[in-house]
């Protein structure tokens, strides 16, 4: 059993320790913080700026927009019936212009891949790349799109869409496909070569972008050196007719002087086939929109919902910099408070 003396000693010691702790806390709260207020803030600011420079991103799982830009590179895309500003240009150059504007308008964290369509197939040129980190690579690849990328001369849009559905599986994450085309097929669709697209699942993530004018224009023909030699003739173009189009190959690939139209009335004429593209879009349960260099088109693309949920980089730089700026302003807080007190006392008297 403890004596009253021991109990008193223990109680005194406890009170003394408690009082010491209170003094220490009061010192830290008042004296230390008051003396080193600016220094502490500056240390925190340096830490935040260091994080903004050396560790600006963290890994988070989030919804992202992933676009597959698919360009029709058949020779009908060389037809000149669209304008960029006041200058008439060909459909391929217009497609490149639209693609680059879509890329430029995209927010950081958006992904883009790039592919081309010719004959019955599509080819992937770029795997998904984040736009801000790889902007130059994406736009440079778009700048290099041209008709000589085509491996065959015929063009079967329905087969291309079916192949594109398979290709998206190689992207490692879901993508929204923007298919830029004029809808001009060779051979033309008929009861024999028509493909059933009703079972495709790509429709919900497909936007067919129509490129071209509404009036028929001739299609320029180039040789293997990419030099203009004339216009496609009706006879040459129509020789591609058939169920699978195997009889047609692009002679400009291996001939220095391919056959061209011998008169103006012999030229093969092409135009944007809006009705066919709308029909295909309905069949695959997708969407069609004419590609125009206008806010309406770019806003529509920008408002497409994210289709992928992946672990990706999330920028914290703006948070670090905002907190740093706030703390810089707080370093002036004691001066502001002191000045406010002086003003208050002056007018109070």
Helices and strands as residue ranges (DSSP letters): H 4-26, I 27-32, H 33-54, E 57-64, E 66-72, G 75-78, E 80-84, E 87-90, H 91-105, E 111-118, E 121-130, H 135-143, G 147-149, H 157-167, G 168-171, E 176-181, G 203-205, E 206-210, E 217-218, E 220-222, E 228-231, H 234-238, G 251-253, G 264-266, E 269-270, H 274-283, E 287-290, H 295-302, E 308-315, H 317-330, H 333-348
